[in-house]
Amino acid sequence: MRLMTALVALGLSSAVIANPAATKNEDGSFKISDQSQKVMGVNFARLDGSGPWTLPSDSLVKIKFTQGIYRRYEGNITYVLVNVLKSDSQTITLQSEDLEAGDEVAVSGTNFLRLTESDLNSETVDSCAH
């Protein structure tokens, strides 16, 4: 429900919302619709070489005591833990055992991916009023 409210606030029409903006897979990964990806400003870049990789600092997502990025593989998006080797205000240099050349990683809109993942994994009742 929160995702739907956020997407309405972003200006999606009711016709677009009638189709699921995102769906959760059994393995914990999720998919977002092309329209949602566009509206949320989510963009992916392909990793070159064997790493370490340098990405925009907006790629990094911190959840509790972890740092990671979102990887898309065959349309499925997952949170992948990374080791940040260095960072500045514009970029991060990272490595991860779970990434390889050719992987697609989110370089923008990661805050919306995090919200989407949280909403899909939430066990709260959709009618909560808080």
MDAnalysis code that builds the backbone (N, CA, C; Angstrom):
import MDAnalysis as mda
import numpy as np

u = mda.Universe.empty(390, n_residues=130, atom_resindex=np.repeat(np.arange(130), 3), trajectory=True)
u.add_TopologyAttr("name", ["N", "CA", "C"] * 130)
u.add_TopologyAttr("resid", np.arange(1, 131))
u.add_TopologyAttr("resname", ["MET", "ARG", "LEU", "MET", "THR", "ALA", "LEU", "VAL", "ALA", "LEU", "GLY", "LEU", "SER", "SER", "ALA", "VAL", "ILE", "ALA", "ASN", "PRO", "ALA", "ALA", "THR", "LYS", "ASN", "GLU", "ASP", "GLY", "SER", "PHE", "LYS", "ILE", "SER", "ASP", "GLN", "SER", "GLN", "LYS", "VAL", "MET", "GLY", "VAL", "ASN", "PHE", "ALA", "ARG", "LEU", "ASP", "GLY", "SER", "GLY", "PRO", "TRP", "THR", "LEU", "PRO", "SER", "ASP", "SER", "LEU", "VAL", "LYS", "ILE", "LYS", "PHE", "THR", "GLN", "GLY", "ILE", "TYR", "ARG", "ARG", "TYR", "GLU", "GLY", "ASN", "ILE", "THR", "TYR", "VAL", "LEU", "VAL", "ASN", "VAL", "LEU", "LYS", "SER", "ASP", "SER", "GLN", "THR", "ILE", "THR", "LEU", "GLN", "SER", "GLU", "ASP", "LEU", "GLU", "ALA", "GLY", "ASP", "GLU", "VAL", "ALA", "VAL", "SER", "GLY", "THR", "ASN", "PHE", "LEU", "ARG", "LEU", "THR", "GLU", "SER", "ASP", "LEU", "ASN", "SER", "GLU", "THR", "VAL", "ASP", "SER", "CYS", "ALA", "HIS"])
u.atoms.positions = np.array([
    [0.818, -1.190, 0.000],
    [0.000, 0.000, 0.000],
    [0.859, 1.249, 0.000],
    [1.944, 1.255, 0.790],
    [2.816, 2.432, 0.820],
    [3.428, 2.671, -0.538],
    [3.816, 1.600, -1.240],
    [4.391, 1.750, -2.572],
    [3.385, 2.386, -3.508],
    [2.145, 1.937, -3.435],
    [1.105, 2.500, -4.289],
    [0.931, 3.980, -3.996],
    [0.930, 4.368, -2.716],
    [0.784, 5.765, -2.341],
    [1.948, 6.582, -2.878],
    [3.157, 6.036, -2.759],
    [4.336, 6.743, -3.266],
    [4.261, 6.912, -4.777],
    [3.805, 5.894, -5.479],
    [3.721, 5.988, -6.930],
    [2.649, 6.972, -7.363],
    [1.552, 7.048, -6.616],
    [0.530, 8.043, -6.913],
    [1.113, 9.432, -6.709],
    [1.878, 9.601, -5.635],
    [2.504, 10.897, -5.366],
    [3.486, 11.270, -6.474],
    [4.088, 10.277, -7.107],
    [5.015, 10.540, -8.201],
    [4.297, 10.838, -9.508],
    [2.983, 10.674, -9.526],
    [2.221, 11.067, -10.705],
    [1.809, 9.945, -11.628],
    [1.810, 8.714, -11.175],
    [1.343, 7.636, -12.027],
    [-0.168, 7.692, -12.137],
    [-0.686, 7.436, -13.301],
    [-2.129, 7.422, -13.488],
    [-2.726, 6.157, -12.909],
    [-4.036, 6.177, -12.671],
    [-4.697, 4.997, -12.112],
    [-4.643, 3.823, -13.077],
    [-4.556, 4.087, -14.376],
    [-4.460, 2.999, -15.351],
    [-3.140, 2.260, -15.191],
    [-2.074, 2.990, -14.927],
    [-0.768, 2.363, -14.732],
    [-0.748, 1.606, -13.414],
    [-1.373, 2.170, -12.374],
    [-1.362, 1.549, -11.058],
    [-2.179, 0.264, -11.044],
    [-3.134, 0.127, -11.965],
    [-3.930, -1.093, -12.022],
    [-3.044, -2.315, -12.243],
    [-1.922, -2.133, -12.936],
    [-0.944, -3.207, -13.100],
    [0.050, -3.109, -11.957],
    [0.543, -4.230, -11.450],
    [1.470, -4.166, -10.323],
    [2.725, -3.371, -10.673],
    [3.096, -2.461, -9.783],
    [4.312, -1.681, -9.966],
    [5.538, -2.540, -9.702],
    [5.374, -3.515, -8.803],
    [6.476, -4.405, -8.447],
    [5.907, -5.729, -7.966],
    [6.687, -6.779, -8.180],
    [6.285, -8.098, -7.705],
    [7.457, -8.763, -6.995],
    [7.135, -9.513, -5.952],
    [8.143, -10.205, -5.158],
    [8.249, -11.647, -5.628],
    [9.459, -12.149, -5.726],
    [9.707, -13.537, -6.089],
    [9.926, -14.362, -4.815],
    [9.770, -15.663, -4.932],
    [9.929, -16.548, -3.776],
    [11.328, -16.495, -3.166],
    [12.343, -16.215, -3.985],
    [13.720, -16.192, -3.485],
    [14.109, -14.870, -2.834],
    [13.152, -13.935, -2.721],
    [13.437, -12.650, -2.092],
    [13.775, -11.552, -3.081],
    [14.047, -11.913, -4.321],
    [14.293, -10.888, -5.333],
    [12.946, -10.286, -5.742],
    [13.001, -9.211, -6.524],
    [11.769, -8.591, -6.964],
    [11.952, -8.011, -8.358],
    [10.834, -7.725, -9.009],
    [10.828, -7.102, -10.325],
    [10.012, -5.832, -10.248],
    [10.408, -4.826, -11.017],
    [9.602, -3.618, -11.134],
    [9.202, -3.457, -12.592],
    [8.061, -2.851, -12.803],
    [7.589, -2.647, -14.169],
    [8.451, -1.595, -14.856],
    [8.458, -1.608, -16.177],
    [9.211, -0.615, -16.940],
    [8.738, 0.791, -16.616],
    [7.417, 0.951, -16.479],
    [6.861, 2.268, -16.163],
    [7.331, 2.738, -14.788],
    [7.323, 1.846, -13.809],
    [7.787, 2.199, -12.470],
    [9.263, 2.568, -12.492],
    [10.045, 1.807, -13.229],
    [11.475, 2.101, -13.336],
    [11.692, 3.492, -13.894],
    [10.932, 3.841, -14.897],
    [11.054, 5.158, -15.520],
    [10.642, 6.268, -14.553],
    [9.490, 6.106, -13.917],
    [8.980, 7.134, -13.011],
    [9.895, 7.315, -11.802],
    [10.445, 6.214, -11.283],
    [11.314, 6.281, -10.107],
    [12.740, 6.704, -10.452],
    [13.048, 6.832, -11.724],
    [14.388, 7.247, -12.120],
    [15.452, 6.209, -11.848],
    [15.074, 4.938, -11.951],
    [16.030, 3.858, -11.720],
    [16.761, 3.571, -13.025],
    [18.084, 3.653, -12.972],
    [18.917, 3.342, -14.134],
    [19.969, 2.326, -13.728],
    [20.284, 1.453, -14.663],
    [21.275, 0.405, -14.432],
    [22.460, 0.604, -15.358],
    [23.639, 0.202, -14.886],
    [24.855, 0.218, -15.697],
    [25.485, -1.165, -15.625],
    [26.153, -1.551, -16.700],
    [26.804, -2.857, -16.777],
    [28.235, -2.744, -16.245],
    [28.622, -3.703, -15.402],
    [29.987, -3.716, -14.860],
    [30.964, -4.236, -15.894],
    [32.097, -3.560, -16.016],
    [33.169, -3.979, -16.925],
    [34.328, -4.530, -16.107],
    [35.009, -5.513, -16.639],
    [36.193, -6.056, -15.991],
    [35.855, -6.871, -14.755],
    [36.910, -7.279, -14.051],
    [36.728, -8.170, -12.905],
    [36.696, -7.445, -11.573],
    [36.699, -6.126, -11.580],
    [36.643, -5.354, -10.343],
    [38.019, -5.147, -9.753],
    [38.124, -4.290, -8.776],
    [37.056, -3.501, -8.193],
    [36.435, -2.531, -9.211],
    [35.200, -2.102, -8.891],
    [34.453, -1.227, -9.786],
    [34.216, 0.115, -9.118],
    [34.201, 1.162, -9.926],
    [33.887, 2.498, -9.450],
    [32.519, 2.883, -9.992],
    [31.626, 3.255, -9.081],
    [30.245, 3.593, -9.412],
    [29.881, 4.931, -8.788],
    [28.789, 5.548, -9.258],
    [28.308, 6.762, -8.584],
    [27.970, 6.460, -7.125],
    [28.211, 7.413, -6.246],
    [27.953, 7.184, -4.822],
    [26.486, 6.884, -4.542],
    [25.571, 7.319, -5.411],
    [24.145, 7.014, -5.240],
    [23.844, 5.526, -5.400],
    [24.786, 4.765, -5.896],
    [24.591, 3.322, -6.058],
    [24.566, 2.600, -4.721],
    [25.267, 3.131, -3.741],
    [25.424, 2.454, -2.459],
    [24.170, 2.595, -1.604],
    [23.732, 1.469, -1.051],
    [22.565, 1.421, -0.170],
    [23.019, 0.833, 1.164],
    [22.712, 1.547, 2.227],
    [23.073, 1.062, 3.564],
    [21.808, 0.600, 4.272],
    [21.842, -0.649, 4.734],
    [20.732, -1.229, 5.470],
    [21.289, -1.769, 6.780],
    [20.883, -1.168, 7.870],
    [21.381, -1.508, 9.203],
    [22.902, -1.466, 9.193],
    [23.547, -2.621, 9.360],
    [25.006, -2.659, 9.437],
    [25.640, -3.144, 8.139],
    [24.879, -3.148, 7.052],
    [25.405, -3.637, 5.778],
    [25.494, -2.517, 4.758],
    [26.310, -2.748, 3.745],
    [26.415, -1.867, 2.587],
    [26.278, -2.740, 1.354],
    [25.490, -2.282, 0.416],
    [25.296, -3.078, -0.778],
    [24.811, -2.257, -1.946],
    [24.585, -2.946, -3.035],
    [24.033, -2.331, -4.233],
    [22.932, -3.256, -4.751],
    [22.118, -2.728, -5.639],
    [21.080, -3.546, -6.259],
    [21.560, -4.027, -7.620],
    [21.491, -5.341, -7.817],
    [21.875, -5.972, -9.082],
    [20.619, -6.498, -9.761],
    [20.568, -6.331, -11.083],
    [19.465, -6.888, -11.862],
    [20.009, -7.988, -12.754],
    [19.376, -9.159, -12.655],
    [19.754, -10.297, -13.474],
    [18.471, -10.930, -13.988],
    [18.345, -11.001, -15.296],
    [17.151, -11.527, -15.951],
    [15.885, -10.858, -15.423],
    [15.979, -9.556, -15.157],
    [14.839, -8.777, -14.695],
    [14.605, -8.818, -13.202],
    [15.284, -9.732, -12.505],
    [15.132, -9.855, -11.051],
    [16.161, -8.982, -10.352],
    [15.712, -8.242, -9.355],
    [16.577, -7.304, -8.640],
    [16.838, -7.855, -7.242],
    [18.113, -7.867, -6.852],
    [18.507, -8.340, -5.522],
    [19.504, -7.378, -4.905],
    [19.535, -7.366, -3.590],
    [20.498, -6.583, -2.830],
    [21.750, -7.432, -2.651],
    [22.891, -6.894, -3.057],
    [24.159, -7.620, -3.005],
    [25.106, -6.886, -2.056],
    [25.647, -7.604, -1.091],
    [26.602, -7.009, -0.160],
    [27.911, -6.687, -0.872],
    [28.488, -5.543, -0.516],
    [29.748, -5.117, -1.123],
    [30.720, -4.656, -0.050],
    [31.979, -4.628, -0.418],
    [33.038, -4.077, 0.409],
    [33.483, -2.775, -0.256],
    [33.276, -1.650, 0.421],
    [33.672, -0.354, -0.132],
    [35.147, -0.141, 0.167],
    [35.933, 0.009, -0.904],
    [37.375, 0.192, -0.762],
    [37.741, 1.649, -0.556],
    [37.029, 2.541, -1.246],
    [37.215, 3.976, -1.055],
    [35.990, 4.700, -1.590],
    [35.813, 5.915, -1.112],
    [34.666, 6.702, -1.550],
    [34.975, 8.186, -1.427],
    [34.263, 8.969, -2.207],
    [34.273, 10.417, -2.071],
    [32.841, 10.887, -2.305],
    [32.628, 12.165, -2.463],
    [31.264, 12.672, -2.583],
    [30.580, 12.249, -3.880],
    [31.336, 11.849, -4.887],
    [30.763, 11.512, -6.190],
    [30.787, 10.028, -6.526],
    [31.791, 9.304, -6.038],
    [31.952, 7.906, -6.449],
    [32.311, 7.000, -5.266],
    [32.101, 5.704, -5.506],
    [32.559, 4.673, -4.581],
    [33.324, 3.638, -5.394],
    [34.330, 3.064, -4.799],
    [35.044, 1.946, -5.412],
    [34.787, 0.745, -4.521],
    [34.299, -0.337, -5.135],
    [33.864, -1.485, -4.351],
    [34.252, -2.790, -5.003],
    [34.136, -3.843, -4.212],
    [34.293, -5.197, -4.720],
    [33.291, -6.084, -3.991],
    [32.988, -7.218, -4.602],
    [32.059, -8.169, -4.007],
    [32.258, -9.527, -4.647],
    [32.177, -10.562, -3.845],
    [32.268, -11.927, -4.359],
    [31.051, -12.268, -5.215],
    [29.968, -11.530, -5.027],
    [28.715, -11.838, -5.712],
    [28.511, -11.057, -7.005],
    [29.502, -10.273, -7.404],
    [29.401, -9.504, -8.646],
    [30.450, -9.978, -9.637],
    [30.115, -9.843, -10.915],
    [31.078, -10.179, -11.959],
    [30.850, -9.290, -13.165],
    [31.813, -9.281, -14.053],
    [31.714, -8.474, -15.269],
    [30.428, -8.808, -16.006],
    [29.760, -7.778, -16.475],
    [28.518, -7.962, -17.217],
    [27.267, -7.815, -16.368],
    [27.407, -7.861, -15.050],
    [26.243, -7.663, -14.183],
    [25.707, -6.250, -14.356],
    [24.394, -6.118, -14.238],
    [23.763, -4.808, -14.263],
    [23.520, -4.368, -12.824],
    [23.963, -3.159, -12.486],
    [23.764, -2.633, -11.142],
    [23.070, -1.280, -11.220],
    [22.237, -1.007, -10.218],
    [21.509, 0.261, -10.173],
    [22.470, 1.391, -9.833],
    [22.437, 2.442, -10.639],
    [23.303, 3.594, -10.408],
    [22.509, 4.841, -10.043],
    [21.193, 4.776, -10.144],
    [20.331, 5.870, -9.695],
    [18.977, 5.295, -9.317],
    [18.261, 6.040, -8.490],
    [16.950, 5.582, -8.047],
    [17.001, 4.491, -7.000],
    [18.159, 4.282, -6.393],
    [18.300, 3.188, -5.431],
    [17.446, 3.404, -4.188],
    [17.189, 4.668, -3.832],
    [16.325, 4.917, -2.683],
    [14.922, 4.366, -2.944],
    [14.440, 4.450, -4.173],
    [13.134, 3.906, -4.511],
    [13.166, 2.372, -4.560],
    [14.283, 1.805, -4.992],
    [14.402, 0.344, -4.967],
    [14.355, -0.163, -3.525],
    [15.008, 0.552, -2.634],
    [14.999, 0.168, -1.215],
    [13.577, 0.241, -0.658],
    [12.863, 1.326, -0.980],
    [11.476, 1.450, -0.521],
    [10.608, 0.333, -1.087],
    [10.807, 0.015, -2.346],
    [10.039, -1.050, -2.992],
    [10.310, -2.375, -2.313],
    [11.589, -2.686, -2.091],
    [11.946, -3.938, -1.434],
    [11.360, -4.003, -0.029],
    [11.448, -2.913, 0.721],
    [10.889, -2.876, 2.076],
    [9.393, -3.112, 2.053],
    [8.718, -2.457, 1.127],
    [7.267, -2.595, 1.043],
    [6.871, -4.023, 0.671],
    [7.573, -4.611, -0.281],
    [7.242, -5.971, -0.703],
    [7.504, -6.995, 0.396],
    [8.472, -6.724, 1.268],
    [8.811, -7.654, 2.339],
    [8.125, -7.323, 3.656],
    [7.327, -6.265, 3.657],
    [6.634, -5.850, 4.866],
    [5.501, -6.811, 5.173],
    [5.350, -7.122, 6.443],
    [4.262, -7.996, 6.850],
    [3.167, -7.207, 7.547],
    [3.202, -5.870, 7.414],
    [2.182, -5.050, 8.041],
    [0.900, -5.092, 7.223],
    [-0.173, -4.776, 7.858],
    [-1.459, -4.728, 7.209],
    [-1.515, -3.494, 6.329],
    [-2.043, -3.626, 5.114],
    [-2.097, -2.509, 4.185],
    [-2.916, -1.338, 4.690],
    [-3.768, -1.545, 5.651],
    [-4.621, -0.465, 6.102],
    [-4.084, 0.241, 7.352],
    [-2.803, 0.062, 7.649],
    [-2.225, 0.756, 8.806],
    [-2.353, 2.263, 8.610],
    [-2.652, 2.964, 9.676],
    [-2.805, 4.415, 9.597],
    [-1.749, 5.073, 10.470],
    [-0.532, 5.097, 9.979],
    [0.536, 5.781, 10.709],
    [1.466, 6.507, 9.775],
])
